[in-house]
Amino acid sequence: RGHLCRQGFRNALFRFKAALVIQRIWKTILTCRATAATVQQIVENRRLKMDELSIRLKKQWGELKRRRRVVVHIPSLSREEAQRMSMSDFSMRQNAQLARLTWLEATDVEVLYVAPFPLSPDVLQYYTKLLQVRGDEHPNERFKIVFPENYDRFPSHLSLMTVLYYSPRCMARISNFCKGKDAYIIPGVVGPDDVKVACKLDLPLLAPHPQLAAVYGSKSGSKRIFSLAEVNTPPGAYDLYSESETLHSLARLVFERIDIQRWLLKIDDEFLGRGHAWLDVSH
């Protein structure tokens, strides 16, 4: 009888441990499903809010461009991570659009420029003098430059929008500056984090949705737009996705246009003059 009891206990203990493993796995599955559903709901709510802000900007644009307004310039290069990591002086490249301060030429515009890092007093003095030369006697009263307080706590290849989204103090400063005023955001290269920042600040983006920007912001996308608009473009080929397609199209173009001695090849999703090569058929 004791042997049977011990054997029964071992069997019951084995079944109990197996049930615990099954419960843990099933609980993990339910948690993952709930988390995925929550994330999907957040993304969908963000998309709906982005659409709402865009529609509002479109309806008010006729009156907005004639009223006093705040233009928030965030020159972020929200490209793919591999592209950002391969760029040297990435922050400097983002800040290359500092000349957006010349929007102050319109007397009814206030500019809020988000820099990727603190600017030196010499740079601020230079642009202040430049704006004064252009006819604005007191430009300091109509522009403000801010930077994310966590700019030096993240890897240098992160886009300005990403760093800004995780810099609550800078986000609060932007929100306070735009409070009670007509305002909208002009980004650089649009990405998913641009939508996050716009929704968090409750400001519309003067830009297309990131998916549309990725499609029509490429070399092939612009060619398709020009073709639909019946705009004259140089001879070429686009929407090439393999080496064989590229070689076949290039051979056809060289055969059809023997008067052209040099052909330029571009990687579809590159920018700022990157990913270019040329072929001289005269040699």
Rosetta blueprint (number, residue, H / E / L):
1 R L
2 G H
3 H H
4 L H
5 C H
6 R H
7 Q H
8 G H
9 F H
10 R H
11 N H
12 A H
13 L H
14 F H
15 R H
16 F H
17 K H
18 A H
19 A H
20 L H
21 V H
22 I H
23 Q H
24 R H
25 I H
26 W H
27 K H
28 T H
29 I H
30 L H
31 T H
32 C H
33 R H
34 A H
35 T H
36 A H
37 A H
38 T H
39 V H
40 Q H
41 Q H
42 I H
43 V H
44 E H
45 N H
46 R H
47 R H
48 L H
49 K H
50 M H
51 D H
52 E H
53 L H
54 S H
55 I H
56 R H
57 L H
58 K H
59 K H
60 Q H
61 W H
62 G H
63 E H
64 L H
65 K L
66 R L
67 R L
68 R L
69 R E
70 V E
71 V E
72 V E
73 H E
74 I E
75 P E
76 S E
77 L E
78 S L
79 R L
80 E L
81 E H
82 A H
83 Q H
84 R H
85 M H
86 S L
87 M L
88 S L
89 D L
90 F H
91 S H
92 M H
93 R H
94 Q H
95 N H
96 A H
97 Q H
98 L H
99 A H
100 R H
101 L H
102 T H
103 W H
104 L H
105 E H
106 A L
107 T L
108 D L
109 V E
110 E E
111 V E
112 L E
113 Y E
114 V E
115 A L
116 P L
117 F L
118 P L
119 L L
120 S L
121 P H
122 D H
123 V H
124 L H
125 Q H
126 Y H
127 Y H
128 T H
129 K H
130 L H
131 L H
132 Q H
133 V H
134 R L
135 G L
136 D L
137 E L
138 H L
139 P H
140 N H
141 E H
142 R L
143 F E
144 K E
145 I E
146 V E
147 F L
148 P L
149 E L
150 N L
151 Y L
152 D L
153 R L
154 F L
155 P L
156 S L
157 H L
158 L L
159 S L
160 L H
161 M H
162 T H
163 V H
164 L H
165 Y H
166 Y L
167 S L
168 P H
169 R H
170 C H
171 M H
172 A H
173 R H
174 I H
175 S H
176 N H
177 F H
178 C H
179 K L
180 G L
181 K L
182 D L
183 A E
184 Y E
185 I E
186 I E
187 P E
188 G E
189 V E
190 V L
191 G L
192 P H
193 D H
194 D H
195 V H
196 K H
197 V H
198 A H
199 C H
200 K H
201 L H
202 D L
203 L L
204 P L
205 L E
206 L L
207 A L
208 P L
209 H L
210 P H
211 Q H
212 L H
213 A H
214 A H
215 V H
216 Y H
217 G L
218 S L
219 K H
220 S H
221 G H
222 S H
223 K H
224 R H
225 I H
226 F H
227 S H
228 L H
229 A L
230 E L
231 V L
232 N L
233 T L
234 P L
235 P L
236 G L
237 A L
238 Y L
239 D L
240 L L
241 Y L
242 S L
243 E H
244 S H
245 E H
246 T H
247 L H
248 H H
249 S H
250 L H
251 A H
252 R H
253 L H
254 V H
255 F H
256 E H
257 R L
258 I L
259 D L
260 I L
261 Q L
262 R E
263 W E
264 L E
265 L E
266 K E
267 I L
268 D L
269 D L
270 E L
271 F L
272 L L
273 G L
274 R L
275 G L
276 H E
277 A E
278 W E
279 L E
280 D E
281 V L
282 S L
283 H L
